[in-house]
């Protein structure tokens, strides 16, 4: 994923993860998750499946988390 902006959304108690990104052969770059509300139960993580190789390509700013992912600060 490249140059993707996820902005001003409310993800409320979804059945699974709100955002799921799996490993890719090409590293992700320049993706931003900004000003969103993630309200999920502890059973499902708001964001899951972002492999360590993809995490560097994502920046998180001004989000509200009911249960924040470890790697997604902001």
ABEGO torsion letter per residue (X at the ends): XBGBBBBGBBBBGBABBABBBBBBABBBBGBBBBGBBBBBBAABBABBGBBAAAAAABBBBGBBBABBBAABBX
